[in-house]
Amino acid sequence: MSLPELNGNQRTHLRGLGQTMNDMIRLGKEGLTDAFFKEFERCFLERDLVKLRFVGADRHERAALCEQLAQKAACLCVGAVGHTALFYKPHANPAKSSLPDL
């Protein structure tokens, strides 16, 4: 499945939704392990939008980790502020999508 191109309005809408969300997963000092990726993918089975919290990573590490996550998990990083990042991946079944209006 290829990822959709999101325009500025769609990204802004997703970031707005993310402001009210609690983080669903945390990335700690162990980094990007296989167990982390399994949990990250499981989060996408529940929702199209996943909020992640970085624990103990500096600004440059967080930016690199966002890129690596987006590539390996085939999702889009729609925003990263401070120690949180927001990732979007459309549900494989549009009828089960948590964001039907996007």
BELNOR-V409267 format. One record per pair of residues at least 4 apart in sequence whose C-alpha atoms are under 8 Angstrom apart, sorted by the first residue. I is the first residue (numbers start at 1). J is the second residue. D is the distance in Angstrom with one decimal. If there is no record, write none. Layout:
BEGIN
i:j:d
I:J:D
I:J:D
END
This chain:
BEGIN
i:j:d
1:92:7.9
3:74:7.5
3:75:7.0
3:76:7.7
3:89:7.3
3:90:7.6
6:10:5.8
6:11:6.3
7:11:6.4
8:12:6.1
9:13:6.1
10:14:6.2
10:102:7.1
11:15:6.2
11:78:5.9
11:79:8.0
12:16:6.1
13:17:6.4
14:18:6.2
14:49:7.8
14:78:7.3
15:19:6.4
15:78:6.9
15:79:6.5
15:86:7.3
16:20:7.5
17:21:6.9
18:49:7.7
18:51:6.8
18:86:6.7
21:51:7.1
22:51:6.9
23:50:7.4
23:51:4.7
23:52:5.3
23:53:6.1
23:84:7.8
24:43:7.3
24:50:6.4
24:51:5.6
24:52:6.1
24:53:8.0
25:39:7.8
25:40:7.1
25:43:8.0
25:50:8.0
25:51:6.9
25:52:5.1
25:53:6.5
26:52:5.6
26:53:4.7
26:54:5.8
26:55:6.9
27:31:6.3
27:32:7.5
27:36:7.6
27:52:7.2
27:53:6.2
27:54:5.0
27:55:6.0
28:54:6.3
28:55:4.8
28:56:6.5
28:57:7.9
29:55:6.9
29:56:6.4
29:57:7.6
31:36:8.0
32:36:6.1
32:37:6.9
33:37:6.5
34:38:6.3
35:39:6.3
36:40:6.1
37:41:6.0
37:73:7.5
38:42:6.2
39:43:6.3
40:44:6.7
41:45:6.7
41:73:7.2
42:46:6.9
43:47:6.4
43:50:6.7
44:48:5.6
44:49:7.2
44:50:6.9
44:89:6.9
44:91:7.4
45:91:7.2
46:98:7.9
47:91:7.5
47:97:7.0
47:98:5.5
48:88:5.6
48:89:5.2
48:90:5.3
48:91:5.8
48:97:6.5
48:98:5.9
48:99:6.7
49:86:7.0
49:87:5.7
49:88:4.7
49:89:6.6
49:98:8.0
50:86:5.8
50:87:5.2
50:88:6.5
51:84:6.9
51:85:5.8
51:86:4.6
51:87:6.4
52:84:5.5
52:85:5.3
52:86:6.3
52:87:7.8
53:83:5.6
53:84:4.4
53:85:6.6
54:62:7.2
54:83:5.1
54:84:6.1
55:83:7.2
57:61:5.8
57:62:6.0
58:62:6.1
59:63:6.4
59:82:7.7
60:64:6.4
61:65:6.0
62:66:6.1
62:83:7.7
63:67:6.5
64:68:6.3
65:69:6.0
66:70:6.1
66:77:6.7
66:85:7.5
67:71:6.3
67:77:7.7
68:72:6.1
69:73:5.7
69:74:7.8
69:75:7.7
70:74:5.5
70:75:4.8
70:76:5.4
70:77:6.2
70:87:7.7
71:75:6.9
74:89:7.5
75:87:6.4
75:88:5.7
75:89:4.9
76:87:5.4
76:88:5.1
76:89:6.4
77:85:7.1
77:86:5.8
77:87:4.4
77:88:6.4
78:85:7.8
78:86:5.7
78:87:5.7
78:88:6.7
79:85:5.7
79:86:5.3
79:87:7.4
80:84:5.8
80:85:4.1
80:86:6.2
81:85:6.3
90:94:7.7
90:97:7.1
91:96:6.9
91:97:5.3
91:98:7.9
93:97:6.7
94:100:7.1
95:100:7.6
END
